[in-house]
Amino acid sequence: MEARHRSGTSGWLIRPRALLALAVASVGLVGAIAVTGQGDVAVASEHRPVFDDDFGAGRGTGLDPSKWLLDGDARNGVQDGQGRLVVDRLVSTRKAFAEPYGHAEARIKVRRAGGPWRAFGVVDKYGRVLRGDVETLDENADPTSGREFHTYAIDWSPTAVVWSVDGKAALKLTPAESGLPIALVLNLATDGRRPARMVVDFVKVTAGRKPMPLPTTPAPSEPAPPSSEPTTAPPTTVPPTTAPPTTAPSTSKPPTKKPAAAWKTYTDYKAGDLVTYKGVTYKVKEAHTALPGWEPSALPNLFAKV
């Protein structure tokens, strides 16, 4: 799959050659990826582990067939006996994660072209590439040399899929159809110049029905309510020697402004909320749920400096 990203928000474009390779790979995925039924997924209020593979089997051992679908023979994906998978063909998880919120992470070494989805991608429950609008968040947050391992992460919600590399948000996809169950792909079928192999240290996924729970920190203390009115009239004060104002001053107190709280991931924000990030205060421009990589300094369309 070869995508071209223009600055700003754009549609996901696929070259004909890449589309052919992707179609061949998707045929094998369609029959193997099934949506997780309600009997397999307990309704939960927080994230929990739903998938994990650290490739700890002996040297020469193939992939666990209950977890993975390999587009090729067993020899195209083997474990090296040192906790790593060496693969030279496209590999997909058999399980389609049906929870609306999730976090997937993999440590990968591969030489490739730009685009984190070329190493760690997503498909829908039928093995098809997700359609939608793609926005490059940081073109410099995506090393491609293949000389070192990098940690790839995919965070999804019903309305967005965000890729990050080594903790830096790189790419955001707004799916054309929201809330689709997704499966993961270790992607080596990106274009005609695919790399010779990929080395993977681990893949793990957590997911749930709600955003990841926030740390339990005490809320900022609210100002004490004013004391009740006295039952007797207050004493009369001596008027000043200067002429009194022509209008009586207002006795009502100005509304107390709620202090800005530190920005946090997986928090629901509404327009007008104030948050702080790295010593700077920002005002929320649009209601949204914060995901990893959506720091106020990186998304001026959602936050404005105060």
Phi, psi and omega in degrees: 000126182241115181250143174249124182250121172271166177296146182084216182253136183216166173283160180274114183254141184233129178291150181304317180298318179291326180296321178296315179297321181292321180298318178298315181294323184291330179301318179290332183280329187302316184284346188255335185266119180240147179290136177291125182280169180297333179291337181263342185241115177280138177292120185234156180261001179208168182292149177212157178296132177236349180200140181199130173213119179252009173052051184265012180282175183290165182302132178088355179289139179281183179289152175290113184292344177281346182250328193233151170241120182256128178276072183159193178277168181302328181292346181278356176208101183230155177269146189264003180082357179241025177082027180223152175255134174247121187224142177234016175222164179297137180230138179231150171289141178286334185271130171266119185280114189269349180294143185289337180238137180198165178221120177244143184218141178212144177253117193226145169236119180200141174269129187201176172279173183296154181111107184298335178294344177291339177257318186223103188241180178228149172225164178279184186295344178261005180084014180263149177296137178292135178263148178159193180264136182247135179233125175281118181275323179202105183290344179269000183263027187220076180295141186232007188292328182082007181278337183229161172285145175225148180265115178262139177226144175233120176248128181233151174226178180300340187237003183202148171234124184239127175263142171223154179232122182053040176084001181250124180296132184241324189209145177229133175245126172259104187296147176295329177240118186278153172076020180287137168297143183234155170240161184258151181229128164273107202260114173236014180246050188271324179194187182290351181249040185296148182292162183291324182197167177228141176245129185237130182272318179195161170221129179216151184221136168238149183202166180187178181278345180230165175302158180305134184297147180276155174300147180276092179244144182296142179288150178300140184292138178274153178297145181296139180295151180295150180293157181294155182294141179293152181281339179253156181292144179290156179296150179281134180264154179285128182291152179289162181286336179280161181295140180290159179294153182289337178239143180288138178293151179288137179268352182281146180275144177297147180299142179280123180279127179293130182297150179290133179263157179294138179295138180222149175288160178055041177240137177278121178246145176245160181302133180100344177297147175253135177226158175245145178211119181053044175082001181247140178265135180234152175250131181288128182268328181223146177294136179193169172254122185289133176243162176304134182093354180263040180300146181306324182289342184261347185231079180296344177285343179252336185227144175234136177296141179263000000 
